[in-house]
Amino acid sequence: MVKKGPRKTTDQQPTEKRPLSASYEDNLQALRQVFDLCADILFREFIINTEHTIRAFVVYVAGLTDYEMISDHLLKTVMQETVTLPSSVHITRSNILKIINERLINLAETNTTSDLIELVKKVLEGNTALVLDGSTTAIIAGVRGGESRAVSEPDTEPGVRGPKDGFVESIDTNLSLIRRRLKTSRLKTERFHVGLLTKTKLAVCYIEGIANDKIVQEVKQRIGRINVDSILSGNHIEELIMDERISLFPLVQYTERPDKATASLLEGRIIILVDNSPMPLIVPVTFISLLQAAEDYYNNTVFGTMTRLLRFFALNIAMLLPAMTVAAFSFHLELLPTSLINTVAGARQGLPLPIVFEILFIEFAFELLREAGVRLPKTIGQAISTVGGLVIGQSAVTAGLVSPISVIVVAITAIASFTIPNYAAGTAIRILRFVLIILAGILGGVGIILGLMVILTYLCGLRSFGIPYLLPLAPLSLRDLKDSMVRMPLWAMQKRPQLFSAGNLDRQDPDQGPQKPDQGGQGS
């Protein structure tokens, strides 16, 4: 067996340490060579007016930096204000870098580097590098800018109540949205860079003392093992760090809502922010959490519990209703009322296809309409999906290709599938629906039962960073059932999930529930 060695890198940039030279020409030539044929990398050479004229240049990326800050707070300051310094300040080639950094540049984020490779890395992140003649150290000024999307309401997870801000593509903005809700130094963020060519920034966020240290270390180890050319989205990270190589169900959760991400941190979970992605990843994940929505916690416990139970009922309809229809009308007619059998028999008289092929055909047509609606512009996508479904369904019934009962079953199934909050979980249910329909068409109710047994066995074996996927149902945790299929009042959920959190499981002090005043009008 041939063992695979380390992957050969294809990056054109050197990876070893390379100190800056004291020669102005050498540094300028080296950087121009690194950024050869990079039209968006700009150089600006200028002269610093001192007793001895000193040459300097800045290098930055067009579109990733704030031009106004470069002009006003860097170039203008260094070129003009050196002559306004007190006479007691004597500028020489050896101390000019220190004077500029400590006395002239009025930027909040500045640091220095003596390594050419580190300088290139900082410039590509959106900083501006100032290199002086005769100095082996460069100043790195944080003047990141450029166009970015403003914070707006989430598109994929809308809600009637609750905050309306959503994550964007900037990792710094996303981190600030979480920090705004967690004003504590126990919120830890550790930075990573992954992707040989993209150098994508990641941030692993967790609350110290609440998150399980073993899970935190496992997350960091899996990210540290990533060695690929590019990371373009959070989905790339998801596929590289999840427990199974191939999994039908999502083993990593994502969200577009900062409040949901914050609530996950407070449960002991870990958030992975990915630059250029508006959907951070949440680990570990359980199947129950995929069926919960942030809206559940902004309504009272009765309404929240009712919507969750409705969601679980809709989950079973979305997965089982077409298969049960096929099994009932193909193998188990004795289970149906006689009036229903007569009605369906009259509607199906003269149809060319068995009911299993009818439902598969309509389901396939509906999936085509759904995919077409997603790819089309929003102005016409919804119209095409709605009108297309009505026209095709009515035309198929009128032409005698399918029965009305099949169209009704598929329509109810489609409506039920839209109630699942997590899109990836909904996709898994859609795939399993086709499998169960085929099993029902071959073996009837026995096929459905066998299919459900295989699915349940598969779910019991799944793990997300070592956490059982069906927690708190398997293994059973009675305490954690308070926030599963039902939504107990917040004052009743005193403990965090046991397997997610470290030793600190207490959310609040006991007796936090509402209290009625006594007869004298004073609180109890």
N, C-alpha and C positions, 0 to 999 in steps of 0.2 A: 504494500500500500504506500503510495507516494504521499508524503506529508507536505502540506502547503506551507511555504515560508511567508515572511512578512510581505504585505502588499507593497509593490513598488509605487512610489509617489510620482505624480506627473506635474507637480507645481513648478512653475518657472522661477519662483522666488527662492533664494537660498534660505535654508532653515538653520544653519549654524550661527553662532555668535559672530558679529562683524562690527568691530568698533568704528566709530566715526573718526575721520582724519582731521588733523588741524588745518589741512589745506582746503581752501574754499573751492577751488576747481575740482579737486578729487571728490569731495562730497556731492557737488552739483552734478558731475559726470556720472557718479555711481547711481544717484537717484534717477537721473534721466535714462540711464540704461535699464534700471528696474522697471520704470514706467514707460518704456519705449512703446510707441503706437497706442498709448492710452490717451485719447483726445480729451477725456474729462478730467485728467490730472493737470492742474495748472501750476506754473512756477511764476513767482513775482520777485525779481531782483531789484534791490534798492541800496542806497547809501545812507549810513548813519552819520549824522553831523556831530563829530567829536573833534578833539584836538588832533587826533590821528584818524583820518577817514577810514571807516570800517565797512566793508562790504557784507551784505547779508541777503538772504532770500527766504521766502516762505513757499511752502508747497501744500496744496489742499485739493480736495475733490469737488468739482463743480456739481452743485445740486445736493450735496450732503452737508454743506457748511452755510453759515449765515454771512453773506457778503458784507452786510452793514457792520457786523461785529468785527470782521477782519479789518475793514477800512478804518473804523473809528477807534476801536479798542486795541488794535495791534499795530497796523502800519502807521497810522497817524501819530500814535503815541510814541513809537520807537523813533520815527524819523524827525519829529519836531520837538518833543519835550525833553530830549537829552540836553538841549542847550539851555533849558530853563532850570536845570538842577542847581542847587546851592554850590557856591565856589568851593566849599569844603569837601565836596564829593569829587574826587579825582578819578576820571574814567580812563582805564587802560584796557588793553586787549585781554588781560588776565581776569579783570573783575567786571567787565561790561555785562556779561551774561547774568551775573548775580544782581547787579544793579537794575537791569531791565526786569528781571523776574520779581524782585522784591519792591521796587520803587515805582516802576512805570506801568506795567501791565495791570489793568484793573479788571481782571476777569476772575470769576469765582473758581474756575477749574483750570489749574495749570500744574504741570509737572515737568520733569526733565528726563532725558535719556541719553546714554552714550553709545547705544547700539543701533546700528543702521537698520537691522531687521525689525527691531521693536518700533523704530520710527515709522517704517513702512506700514506696519500693522496698525499703528495709531492713526495714521493718515487715512487709511482705507476704512477706518471706523467712523470717519467724519470729523476728525480733529485737524488742526493746522499746525505744521511744524515750522519753527523759526530756527534757521541755521546761520551762525555767525562765522566770519572769517577768523581763523586762529583759535577757534574753540572746538574741543572734542565732545562737547555736550550741546544738545539741542533742546529748545523749549517746546513743549507740546501744549498748545492752547485749546481748551474745550470750547469750540465755537460751532458745535453741531447745529444744523438747521435743515432747510429744505422743505419740500412740500410733504404734508402728512394729513391723513384723514382726521377730522375732528371727532371727539367723543359724541356718540349718538345712541339712540335706543337700539337694543339688540334686535336683529331681524329674525334670527332662528328661534329665540326664546322670548317672545313678547309676553307681557303680563298686564292685567288691568291695574293691580295695585303693586306697590313697591317702587324702588328706584328705576329710573329710565336710562341710566348710563350703561354703556357697554364697552367691552375691550376693543382696542384698535390694533393696528399693525406695529406700533412702537412699543418695544419692551419696557422702556423707561416710563412711558405713560401708563401702561398696564400695571406696572409695579406701584406707581403712585396711587392708582385707583384702589389697590389693596391696602397700601399704607394709610390711606385716608380713613379706612375703616378699622384698622388695627394699629392704634397709637401705642405701641409697646416695643421695647427693645428686644423682646423675646421672639419677635418675628425675624427670622434669619433668612438671608438670601445669599446664595453662593453662585458665582458666575462661572460659566463654561463657554468655550468656543469649539464648535464641532463643524466638520466639513473642511477638507483640505483646500478647496477653492472658494467656498462661500464664507468660511469663517463665521458661521451663524452664531449669534449670541444666545445663550440659554441662561435661565435663572431658576434655581431650585429653591422654592420657598417652603418653609415649615415653621411651626411655633415650638421653640425650645421648651422642653418640659411637658409638652402635650403629645407631640409626634413620637412614634416609636423609633428609637435610635437605630435599631436593626434595619427597619424599612428605609430610613433615611440613607444609611450607608449602602444598602442594596441599590437604591435609585442612583446614587452617585457613582457606584461601581459600574452599573450598566451604561450610564452615559459616558464614563471614562473609557469604556471598551469600544465605543463607536469610532470607526476609522473608514470613512467614506469620502468621496469627492465633494458631495453637496448635500445640504439639508435645506430644503426649500419651504417646508411647512411642518406643522406639528404632527401630521400623519406619518411623516418619515421617521420622526422620533418614536412614535407609537409602535410602528412595525419593528423597530430595532431593539426595543427594551421590554416588550411584553413577554409573558412567561411561555407562551406557545408560539411555535413558528407559524402555524396556520390555525386560526380560530374563527368559527362562524360568528360567535358573539364577541362584542368589544370587551377587551380586558383593560382598556384605559378609557377613562371618561373625559369628555371635553365640555367646555361651557363658554358662553359669550357674556355671562353676567358676573360682574365683580362681587355682588352680594352672595351668589352661590359659591364662588371660589373661596370667599372669606368664611362662609359657614363650613365648608369642607376643611379648611385649615383648623378651625376651632374644634372639629371632630377628631383631629389627629392625622388627617390626610396630608398629602404633599402635592404642591402645585408646581408644574413645570411650565414656565413662561418661555415662549419661543419667539425670537425677533421675526418680524414680518408675518406673524400669524395672529389673528384676532381671537383665537380659541386656545387658551391654555389647557394643558392636560392635568387631570386629577388622578392620582393613584394613592392607594389601591381602590378598586371599584368592585361593587357587588351588583348582582342582577336587580335586587330591590331598588338600589339607588338610581338605576337607569330609568325606573318608572316613577320617580319622584320629581316634582317640579317646584321651582322656587315659589310659585304662586301658592303652594300649599301652606306656607308659613305666614302668609300675609292675610289669610282668612281665618275665621274662628275654627276651633277644633272640629265642630260638627260638620261644617261645610268642607273642611279639608279632608276629613275622613271619608265623607260621601264621594268626593271627587276621586280619591285614591281607589276606593272600592269600585267605582264606575270604571276607572282606568284598568284595573285588573280584570274586570268582567269583559271590557272591550278587547283586552289582550287575548282572552280565550276565544272570543268571536273572530278576531282577525286571523287566528291560526287554525281554528277547528271548524268554523261554520261551513265553508265549502266542502271540506272532506266529509263532515257528517251528513251533509245533503247528498253527496254522491253515494255514501254507504247506505243511507236510509232508502233511497229510491232505486238502488241497484240490487241490494242484498236483504234489506230488512223492512220490507213493505208492511209486514205484520205489526210493526211497532207504530205505524201511523194510523190516525183515524180514517175511517172509511170515506167520510166526506172529503177529506183532503186528498185521498188517493184518487177519488173520482174526478176532482177538479184538476189535479195535475195530469191525470191520464188524458182528460179531454184536451188540455192545453198542449200536451206532447204528441198528440195523434198526428202521424204523418211526418214527424221530424226525422231527418236522415241520420243524425248522430246520437250515440248514447250520451247520457247526461254528463259522464266524466269528461268526454271530449268537448261538450258544450262549455262547461265551466272552465276547463283549461284554455279554450279558445278565447272566452271573454276575459279571463284573468290576463292572458297574454296581451290582448288588445288594450286592456286598461293600463298595463305596465308600459306599453308603447306610448300611450297618451300622457302618462305621468312623466316619462323621460322627455318627450317632446315639449311638454309644458315647462320643464326645468330649463331646457336649452334655449327656448325662444325668449325674446325680450319680454319684460314684465307686462308691458302694455297689451300684448296679444297672447301671452302664454296661458293666462287663466281662461281667456275666452276660447282658445283652441281646445283646452282640456275639457271645459264644460260643454261647449257646443259639440265637440267631437264625440264625447261620451253619449250625449243624448241622441245625436244623429245616427251613430253606428249602432247603438243599442236598439233604437226604434226600428231602424232599417232591417236589422238582423231578425227581429221578431216578426216584422211584417212580411219579410221574404220567406219565413218558415225555416230559417236555419237554426234558431235557438228558441227556447221556451221563455216566457216571461219570468218563471220562477228562478231560472238561472241568472237572469239579469238582476233580479231583486237581491238574490243572495250575494252576488259579487259586489253590488252597490253598497249593501250593508257592511260587508267585509271591508271595503275600501274606507268607509267612514270610520269604522272602528280602528283601523290601522293608523289613522291620523291622530288618534288620542295619545299615542306613545310619545313621550317628550323627547327621547333620545333617537336621533335619526339612524344611527348605526344599529341600535337594537331593533328598530322598526324594519330595517333592511333584512336582518336575520330572520325575523318573523315572516317576512314576505317570501324568503327562500324556503323556509320550512313549510309554508302553506302549500307550495307546489309539491313538495315531497309527500306530504300527508294526503293530498288529493290523489296522487298516483297510487299510493298504498291502499287508499280506500277503494279506488277503482279496481284493484286486483284482489284484495282480501276482505273488503268491507270493514266492519267494525273491528275485526281482529287486526287488520293492518293498521288502523288508527292507534289501537292500544299498543301494538309492537313499536310503532313509531314514537309514541310518547314515552315508552320505557327507554328506548335508546336515547332520546333527547334528554330525559331526566338523568340517566346514567352519565351522559356526557357533561351535563352541567355540574353534577356532583364532583366530577374529576377536575374541573377547571380551577385554577388559582390565579389570583392577581397579586403579584409580589408576595406570594406565600399565603395570602388570605383566601379562605374558601369562598367561592363565587356565590353560593347560595346562602351565605350568612345573612340574617340570623336564623334562617329556617333549617339549614343543615350545615354545620351542627346547630342544634337548637339553643338559642339564647333568649330566655324569657324576658330578661330586662330590656334587651334591644328591640323586642317586638313592639315597644311603645312608639317607635318611629319607623314602622315598616308598612304593612298594609293599612294600618290606621295611623292617625296623627293625634297623639295625645296632647293635652295642653302643655305649653312650655314649662310651667311650674312643676309638672309631673315628671319631666325628663331631667332628673338630677345628675345622671351619670352619662359619660361619653361612651361610645362603642368600645368594648373591652379590647378587641384585637387590634384596633387602629392605634390606640393611644398608649402612652407610656404609663408610669405609675400614677400620674395625676388624672384620675377619672372623674373628679367632682366638677360639675359645671356651676353649681350654685349651692347656697346653703339650703337646708330643708325648710319647710313651711314658708315657701315663697308664693303660695297661692293667694287669691283674693280673699279678703276677710270682711264680714259684715260688721257694721257698727253695733254696739250694744244698745239697750233701750234708752240709755241716757244720751245717746248721740255721739259717744266717744268710741274710737276704734278699740277693738279687743286687744 
